[in-house]
C-alpha cells in the first residue's frame, strides 16, 4: 500500500496475516502518519519469515474529535478479547 493511499484519519487498525490471523492491534490519530515510517509489526512479521503478500492492514475509522477516548477504549477491548502476539511488551535491557 502506498503512503498516499492511507488516509490521514484517526482509527483503530489491525495487522493481519492471511492464515495466522490477527498479529497486532493499535490506535492512532492519523493512520497515514502512523505508517509513514513503517511499523514494528511488519518488522516482526519479516523476522517470523511471513510472506509480505500475506500481511495486510485493516482499519476502522473513528471520529476522534467527537469522542477522543473511544480509540483508547476500543483498543483495550479488542486487545483483551484477542491477545494478538505482536502486542506483547518487549522487555528493555538495563
C-alpha positions as a LaTeX table, in Angstrom:
\begin{tabular}{lrrr}
\hline
Residue & $x$ (\AA) & $y$ (\AA) & $z$ (\AA) \\
\hline
Unk1 & 0.00 & 0.00 & 0.00 \\
Unk2 & 1.36 & 3.39 & $-0.90$ \\
Unk3 & 1.55 & 6.04 & 1.81 \\
Unk4 & $-0.66$ & 8.41 & $-0.21$ \\
Unk5 & $-3.46$ & 5.82 & $-0.29$ \\
Unk6 & $-3.64$ & 5.65 & 3.52 \\
Unk7 & $-5.99$ & 8.34 & 4.83 \\
Unk8 & $-4.80$ & 10.81 & 7.48 \\
Unk9 & $-7.78$ & 9.99 & 9.70 \\
Unk10 & $-7.99$ & 8.60 & 13.23 \\
Unk11 & $-8.86$ & 4.97 & 13.73 \\
Unk12 & $-8.24$ & 1.50 & 15.04 \\
Unk13 & $-6.01$ & $-0.67$ & 12.87 \\
Unk14 & $-5.10$ & $-4.33$ & 12.73 \\
Unk15 & $-2.13$ & $-6.04$ & 11.17 \\
Unk16 & $-3.37$ & $-9.43$ & 9.95 \\
Unk17 & $-1.79$ & $-12.47$ & 8.36 \\
Unk18 & $-3.81$ & $-14.36$ & 5.75 \\
Unk19 & $-3.69$ & $-17.70$ & 7.61 \\
Unk20 & $-2.29$ & $-16.86$ & 11.07 \\
Unk21 & $-4.93$ & $-14.18$ & 11.73 \\
Unk22 & $-4.56$ & $-11.13$ & 13.91 \\
Unk23 & $-0.97$ & $-10.11$ & 14.67 \\
Unk24 & $-1.28$ & $-6.58$ & 16.11 \\
Unk25 & $-3.96$ & $-4.06$ & 17.14 \\
Unk26 & $-3.35$ & $-0.34$ & 17.50 \\
Unk27 & $-4.95$ & 3.08 & 17.55 \\
Unk28 & $-3.83$ & 6.36 & 16.07 \\
Unk29 & $-4.93$ & 9.93 & 15.45 \\
Unk30 & $-3.58$ & 9.67 & 11.88 \\
Unk31 & $-3.36$ & 6.38 & 10.03 \\
Unk32 & $-1.10$ & 7.86 & 7.35 \\
Unk33 & 1.24 & 9.32 & 9.95 \\
Unk34 & 1.34 & 6.06 & 11.89 \\
Unk35 & 2.51 & 4.03 & 8.90 \\
Unk36 & 4.70 & 6.67 & 7.22 \\
Unk37 & 7.85 & 5.32 & 8.87 \\
Unk38 & 6.86 & 1.66 & 8.80 \\
Unk39 & 5.59 & $-0.31$ & 11.77 \\
Unk40 & 7.19 & $-2.75$ & 14.21 \\
Unk41 & 4.57 & $-5.40$ & 13.38 \\
Unk42 & 5.88 & $-5.53$ & 9.81 \\
Unk43 & 9.42 & $-5.99$ & 11.12 \\
Unk44 & 8.29 & $-8.80$ & 13.41 \\
Unk45 & 6.36 & $-10.43$ & 10.54 \\
Unk46 & 9.52 & $-10.28$ & 8.44 \\
Unk47 & 11.54 & $-11.82$ & 11.30 \\
Unk48 & 8.91 & $-14.56$ & 11.52 \\
Unk49 & 9.51 & $-15.11$ & 7.77 \\
Unk50 & 5.94 & $-14.34$ & 6.77 \\
Unk51 & 5.46 & $-13.61$ & 3.08 \\
Unk52 & 4.76 & $-9.88$ & 2.74 \\
Unk53 & 1.87 & $-10.66$ & 0.37 \\
Unk54 & 0.12 & $-12.39$ & 3.29 \\
Unk55 & 0.33 & $-9.46$ & 5.75 \\
Unk56 & $-2.26$ & $-6.70$ & 5.48 \\
Unk57 & $-3.59$ & $-3.65$ & 7.30 \\
Unk58 & $-7.29$ & $-3.47$ & 8.20 \\
Unk59 & $-8.70$ & $-0.18$ & 9.52 \\
Unk60 & $-11.84$ & 1.15 & 11.14 \\
Unk61 & $-12.13$ & 4.92 & 11.06 \\
Unk62 & $-13.21$ & 6.63 & 14.28 \\
Unk63 & $-14.37$ & 10.23 & 14.54 \\
Unk64 & $-11.69$ & 11.22 & 17.06 \\
Unk65 & $-12.90$ & 14.77 & 17.66 \\
Unk66 & $-16.38$ & 13.63 & 18.68 \\
Unk67 & $-15.09$ & 11.14 & 21.27 \\
Unk68 & $-11.29$ & 11.04 & 21.77 \\
Unk69 & $-11.43$ & 8.36 & 24.47 \\
Unk70 & $-13.24$ & 5.97 & 22.14 \\
Unk71 & $-9.98$ & 4.97 & 20.40 \\
Unk72 & $-8.36$ & 4.01 & 23.70 \\
Unk73 & $-11.42$ & 2.14 & 24.94 \\
Unk74 & $-11.91$ & 0.20 & 21.70 \\
Unk75 & $-8.25$ & $-0.77$ & 21.52 \\
Unk76 & $-8.34$ & $-2.06$ & 25.12 \\
Unk77 & $-11.48$ & $-4.12$ & 24.48 \\
Unk78 & $-10.08$ & $-5.67$ & 21.31 \\
Unk79 & $-6.72$ & $-6.40$ & 22.96 \\
Unk80 & $-8.37$ & $-8.18$ & 25.90 \\
Unk81 & $-10.58$ & $-10.22$ & 23.58 \\
Unk82 & $-7.94$ & $-11.25$ & 21.05 \\
Unk83 & $-4.47$ & $-11.03$ & 22.67 \\
Unk84 & $-2.55$ & $-10.52$ & 19.39 \\
Unk85 & 1.01 & $-11.91$ & 19.61 \\
Unk86 & 2.77 & $-8.76$ & 18.41 \\
Unk87 & 1.17 & $-6.56$ & 21.08 \\
Unk88 & 3.29 & $-8.08$ & 23.84 \\
Unk89 & 5.72 & $-5.76$ & 25.55 \\
Unk90 & 9.37 & $-6.40$ & 24.78 \\
Unk91 & 11.41 & $-6.05$ & 28.00 \\
Unk92 & 14.10 & $-3.40$ & 27.80 \\
Unk93 & 17.67 & $-4.11$ & 28.79 \\
Unk94 & 19.00 & $-2.41$ & 31.77 \\
\hline
\end{tabular}
